[in-house]
Amino acid sequence: MLTSMILGILTIVLALAFSLLHLAAAFSAMKQKNYSLGNTCILVGSCITSLALAIFYFVPLATILLWIVGSSIVCYGAYWNGRQQENQHISHHIIRITSAIVITVLFILL
């Protein structure tokens, strides 16, 4: 019982951090009038992941599906930004994809 509560809290905290950090990054880029496809994808993906978190306790299956779609769009947007700027930081992409996969697995375990 206690383990599942800790796992749930950990999942929500990690997912919220992932979603809000990317949302802040997208808004920051939009504020600087950088309306590239990558930034738009990050904005849309982080909005989808935020929606997934909002419906977490009501529709768990939809949460998992929305999370997978949203985090995939965020990862693609970040990859696209690096490609457009010709400044790829592979380690950033590996960390982003790994954290998205870990959060997805945690959602599935709940």
N, C-alpha and C positions, 0 to 999 in steps of 0.2 A: 504494500500500500504506500509506504513512505517512498519507496524507490520510484514508483510511477508518478508520484507528485513531484519529486525532484526532477525526474526526466521531463515532465510536462513543463515545469518552470524553466528549465534549461533550454528546452526547445523554443519556447515563446521568446525568451530573452535573446537567444541567438538569431532567431528569425526576424525579430523586431529590429535588432541592430543591423542586420543585412539589408532589410528593406529601407529603413530610415536613412542609413548612410548613402545608399544609392539614390534615394529620393533627394537628399540634400545635394549630392554631387550633380545631379541632373538640373536641379533648380539653379545652382550656382553657375553652371554652364549656360543655361538659358538667360540668366540675368546678364551675362557678358555678351549676349546676342550671338551665341554659338549654337545655331539651330541645325546641326549636322544630323545625319541619320543615326549615328551612334548615340548621341545624347538623347534624341527622341526615343530610341529603343530603350535606353536606360530609364527614362522617365515613365514610359508606358509599362515596362516590366516591373518597376518598383511600385507603381500604382496597383498592378495586378497582384503582386505579393502582399501589399497592404490589404487589399480586399480579401485575399485568402486568410490573412490573420484575423480580419474582422468577423469572418464566418466560421472560424475554427471550431467552436463548440456547438454550432448548429448543424453544419453539414460537413463532417470530417472527410468524406471522399472527395467532395468538391474542393476542399482546402488543399488536399494533396495534388489534385490535377491543376488547380490554379497556381499553386506554388511551383510546380514543375514548369509550366508554361512561362510564368513570370520570371523565374530565375534563369531560364534558358534565354529569354529575350534580353535580360540584363547582361548576361555573359556575352551574348552576341554583340550587343551594343558597345561593350567595353572593347571587345576584339576589333570591331569596326573602327572605333576611335583610334586605336593604336595603329591600325593599318592606314588610315587616312593621314595621320601625322607622321607616318614612317618612323615611329618610335615605339617599337614593340617591347614591352617588359613581360617576358614570358613568365617570370616568377609571380607577377601580379595575377595573371590569368589562371595559373595553376592554383594559387591560393583561393581565388574567387570561385573557381569551379569546384574545388575540394570542399569549401565551406557550403556551397549550395547543395552538393551531394550529401554531406553529413546532415544538414538540416532536413533534407528530403527523407533520409533514412530515419531520422528521429521522428518526423511526422508519421511515417509508416508504422513505426514501433508503438506509437500512441494509439 
